[in-house]
Amino acid sequence: MKLTDDQLKEINGGFKLGVLAFIGGAITFLIGVIDGYVRPLPCR
């Protein structure tokens, strides 16, 4: 079964989910950097 051009244009990808995952990862990274700077723990 082949899709027409119009049908291919209607396919939605995971762009929104990817953007949300990137923003969540960036926030988590920044929290880790700030936590490490404010409260440094010695290596064991």
The 8 nearest C-alpha neighbors of each residue, nearest first, counted from 0:
[[1, 2, 3, 6, 7, 4, 5, 10],
 [2, 0, 3, 6, 4, 7, 5, 8],
 [3, 1, 6, 7, 4, 0, 5, 8],
 [2, 4, 6, 5, 7, 1, 8, 0],
 [5, 3, 7, 6, 8, 2, 9, 1],
 [6, 4, 8, 3, 7, 9, 2, 10],
 [5, 7, 3, 9, 8, 4, 2, 10],
 [6, 8, 4, 9, 5, 10, 3, 2],
 [7, 9, 5, 6, 10, 4, 11, 3],
 [10, 8, 6, 7, 11, 5, 4, 12],
 [9, 11, 7, 8, 12, 6, 5, 13],
 [12, 10, 9, 13, 8, 14, 7, 15],
 [13, 11, 14, 10, 15, 16, 17, 9],
 [12, 14, 16, 15, 17, 11, 18, 19],
 [13, 15, 17, 16, 12, 18, 11, 19],
 [16, 14, 18, 17, 13, 19, 12, 20],
 [15, 17, 19, 13, 18, 14, 20, 21],
 [16, 18, 14, 20, 15, 19, 21, 13],
 [17, 19, 21, 15, 20, 16, 22, 14],
 [18, 20, 16, 22, 21, 17, 23, 15],
 [19, 21, 17, 23, 18, 22, 24, 16],
 [22, 20, 24, 18, 19, 23, 25, 17],
 [23, 21, 25, 19, 24, 20, 18, 26],
 [24, 22, 20, 26, 21, 25, 19, 27],
 [23, 25, 21, 27, 22, 26, 20, 28],
 [24, 26, 28, 22, 27, 23, 21, 29],
 [27, 25, 29, 23, 28, 24, 30, 22],
 [26, 28, 24, 30, 25, 29, 23, 31],
 [29, 27, 25, 31, 26, 30, 24, 32],
 [30, 28, 32, 26, 31, 27, 33, 25],
 [29, 31, 27, 33, 28, 32, 34, 26],
 [32, 30, 34, 28, 29, 33, 35, 27],
 [31, 33, 29, 35, 34, 30, 36, 28],
 [32, 34, 36, 30, 35, 31, 37, 29],
 [35, 33, 31, 37, 36, 32, 38, 30],
 [36, 34, 39, 32, 38, 33, 37, 31],
 [35, 37, 33, 34, 38, 39, 32, 31],
 [38, 36, 34, 35, 33, 39, 32, 40],
 [39, 37, 35, 34, 36, 40, 33, 41],
 [40, 38, 35, 36, 37, 41, 34, 42],
 [39, 41, 38, 42, 35, 43, 36, 37],
 [42, 40, 43, 39, 38, 35, 36, 37],
 [43, 41, 40, 39, 35, 38, 36, 34],
 [42, 41, 40, 39, 35, 38, 36, 34]]
